[in-house]
Amino acid sequence: MKIKYANDKSIWNLTEPAGVPLLVSPLLEETGIVKQGFSTKLGGVSKGDCATMNISTNRGDDTESVNENHRRLEPAIGVEARKMVYTNQTHTTNVVVVDETNYGKTMPETDGMITNVPGLCLVTFYADCVPLYFVDPKHKAIGLSHSGWRGTVNRMGQCTIDAMKKAFG
């Protein structure tokens, strides 16, 4: 399935690699430096309020279910779970630079992350907030930010761009 603009340009493709539904942006893929996928709640093993594809450790979900969901997501997006770095979002405009020393960690009070480390996977979480993706093909850097209404009012997009300019030129 493809979700398209009025000009027939595909903006999201629904794929199901390894049995995990993902929305993939062809525009980001075309950069040649980004592997990405926006997961849904489908394809995992979590139960109850977290059913089924919950990858967050702070929602009261069973740890083994979260770990299994990570194992399922790994082949779907082609990134090792140990190389994922997570936000602990607090509706701020805090943006951090992450690298290999952050593998497997959750960044406290952070709504945006930027990196230029190949293979490092930025992971953020959304309900009714906006995901902001950033790609700098010249410097081979990426960013991913969470922007709710507070982030939007406080210019989270600009904060992320400013952080990328400072860190990567």
N, C-alpha and C positions, 0 to 999 in steps of 0.2 A: 504494500500500500504506500502511496506517495501523497504527501500533503503539499499542495502547490500554491504559489502566488497566482494572481490574475493573469500574469504574463506567461504562465505555464512552466515557470522555473520551479523545480522541486526544492522545498525548503527542509522537509523532514521525510525520511524514508523509514518505514516500520520494518525492522528485520527481526529474525528470531534465531540468532546463532546460539548453538548449544542449548536450545529450548528456552532461552531467556529473551522476552520481548524488549527491544531497544529502539528508541527513536534516534536516528543517526542523521546528522546534517551533512549533505553532500558538499555544501560550501566550505565547511571546516575540513572535510576529507580532502578536498581539492588543493588545500595548502601544502599537502605532502608532509607536514610536520605534526599532525594531530591525529591520534586515534581517539575516538570519543563515542559515547553513547549515553543517552538519557534513559535510565531505567524506569520501569513502571512498577506497580505493586504486584505484577504477575511474574511467575516463574520460580518462586522460592518455596520455602518450607515453613515459614513462620505461621503461627496460628493467632486467632483472636483479632484484636485491634491492629496488630502488626502484619496480618496476613497480606500477601505471602512473601514478597521479596523485600524484607526489611534488612538493611545493612547497617543500621545505626545501633550503637551499643548503649544509647541512653534513653531508650523508649520502653524499658521494662521487658524486653523480649528475652527469650531463652538464649543463653550464650551459644549453645551448640547450634541452634537454628540460625543465628546471625553468622556464625562461622561457616555453616553449610551454604548459606546464601552468598557469602564471599567466594567460596570455592566454585559456585555455579557462575558467578559473574566473571571470574577470571578468564575462562576460555571464550566467553561471549564477547568481551571487549579486547581480549588479547593482551592483558596486563596482569602481572603477578600481584596477588592480593597483598603481599608483603611490601610492595612498592606504592601502595595507596596512602595518601595523606588526607586527613579529614578535617573539616571545620567543626568547631563547637559554636554554632551561630548564636549571636546575642543581639541581632538587629542593630549592629554598629556599622561603621565604615572602616573598621580595622582590616588592613590588608597586610599579609606577611609574605616574605620571600621564603620559599621552602626548597630544600635540596635533599641529597641522599641521607643526611643525618636525621631527617624527619620521617623516613620510611616507617609506615605502620602507626604513626602518631596522630593524635587529635590535637589540633592547634586551639588553645583556649581563647575564648572571646574574640573569635575571628570570623569574619563574614566573607573574606576574599583571600585568595592565595595566588601567587605568581611564581613561575619557575622557568629556568632555561635548561633543566636537566632532562635529557631524553629518557623516556621510559617511566618517569615519575608520573603517577596518576593523581590528579586533583579530584577530590570527592566533596561535594556539597549537597545539601538537602533542601527540598522544597515542598511546600503544600500549596499555598495560594500566593507565594512570592515569585519573583522573576529571576531566572538564571541568566547571568551575563557571562558570555564567552569572549575571550580576547586572544587574538593571535597576532604576533609580530613576526612575519616571515623573514624579515631582514636580519633580526637578531636571534631568530629561532627561540622565541620566548612565548609562553602562554599564560593566561590568567583565567580564573573562574571565580565569580563572585555571586553571592546571594543578596538580592535586593528586595526587601519588603517595602512597605510604604515609608518607613523611617529612612531606609537606605536610599530610596528614590528621592525623598525630600532633601536628604543630606548629600546627594550626588555621588552615590556609590560608584557609578560608572566612571566618573571623572577621577575619583580617588584611586581606583584601580589603574587607570591609565597613568596618573601621576606617579604611582608606585613603580610601574613598569618603566617609565622614563628614567626615574631615579636609579633603579637597579640595573637596567640593561641598555640605557641610552635611547 
